[in-house]
């Protein structure tokens, strides 16, 4: 039996909106609103959603790069949300992050060696000699060579830079990697290289991934389970086979049908959603999706649907699957 | 159906950038054509020259350092590369229009939507009255599916969402009834559900107005869903050209094959993605011979020495690869027969 490595309960992040001369709080942007999930050891949890759905904010809160407004994050039996920032700093040795833009997340003035050595210095791991060796080892592991150590980030291509970003995340031997759109800035052929690398590393180093992305094809490819977010809430959460074969939430259905498939003969019924995503500063009442939902019922405009298990391992937050609400 | 005539033809186009490191041809002898009312896709990864090609057609290559160094761009039989800036202004927006990737940066934040639409109309239709122009602007906004068009004329770009802005851009591009619309990554900055809306709109408008569309994108899914014919570019050259069906179901060039295989498909799970080894050659360091040779699995002697021409492998299908040279095909057949 695998135990959850990370457990998230009721996570919320409200950003205050300040206006007027005295900058009084005039409201909140509910970026993440009551999100709960868990990640088992050795698996990959994908989080998908369109811009503004709160997927990146969720990822940042797990590492406490953003302080959650409410909620509990438990990692490996330790509650991360209640510890001091000094202790949190130590805990980050076990949780590392890979960012979207490999151009912005590497210091242009440091050599690759210095960039990779820094996590070891921060966490006081080893001495200069063993650190150097580790840098060379990990450069080889991510498919670069030891002679790359003396170069600067601008001397690398986008794909190579993302490899450096991954190597940096691996330096402290973490258990969990949070990857926030790690391949969306890359070309398809390079994207495939990086995805394969991430899968190989997972097997080799027994890593657990939280993979945040907007590309549904990429997420299906890499994830064991997938969560779909919409306007700060988790709309559906299931194994990737179950979610892609039989999506339940109307939003997931529309989202999956909207993705262009690279096959001109592919026939399918496309559900085209009307309108845009509402602003998270003034989200619709009840189910946040009800303004665009083709199956809207009366209850949807007033009652917030809870994420409930409707099939083993398949969770959905929609009144259509809640018998009490149907009557 | 009537035979559709070729409306725009690009012949041996070479666009070079004159830099401190020397002359770098970013588009190198590119040929293709678009017929009336057709949707042509140009696909390729970053740096393949697809955007420079479109800027060359519009006469918008930043000069200096860029310059069209060879070739012709024939629009209705007239060579656009020979046009003066003044003549080009009449073509641009009027006959050939363009929409860009990021609608926020292509709209002026200081002017209302109505103001910007009217500017486009009055520039080209000098004889129109104000009233006529305004009616046309509102008609176009309605055509691209924007609600409350009259009020929208008074709105500023920041008041609209990304999808609505892209609709305004399309309305603006189509306001003078162009014959050709060049769309450079029109949906890349948009979310999938909005992308689906915009692609549907573009297909509908293409059918209704019979505007030829050149859709430039890196997304193979978008191409499969929208285009009739596809041109695949790699490192400044066209490597394959064919109908959308042949390109996706019978790709010939090793690059096209690799590109299609490396896209994760949402419909089923592949155990491992195919990946093309190596990187796109940097501009200025283009090797002799086939530009894909260094990353190609089927590379052989000739590839690194000669530059392969575009072979016509069947009706409407062209491939720039020596594997499809008749001589090589015969040799391969012989070796297959003897072994």
Interface residues (C-beta under 8 A of the other chain):
Chain A: X50 X51 X157 X159 X160 X187 X188 X189 X190 X191 X192 X193 X195 X196 X199 X214 X215 X216 X217 X218 X220 X221 X240 X241 X244 X254 X255 X256 X257 X258 X259 X260 X261 X262 X263 X264 X265 X266 X270 X272 X273 X276 X277
Chain B: X45 X46 X161 X162 X163 X164 X191 X192 X193 X194 X195 X196 X197 X199 X200 X218 X219 X220 X221 X222 X223 X224 X225 X226 X244 X245 X248 X249 X258 X259 X260 X262 X263 X264 X265 X266 X267 X269 X270 X272 X273 X274 X275 X276 X277 X279 X280
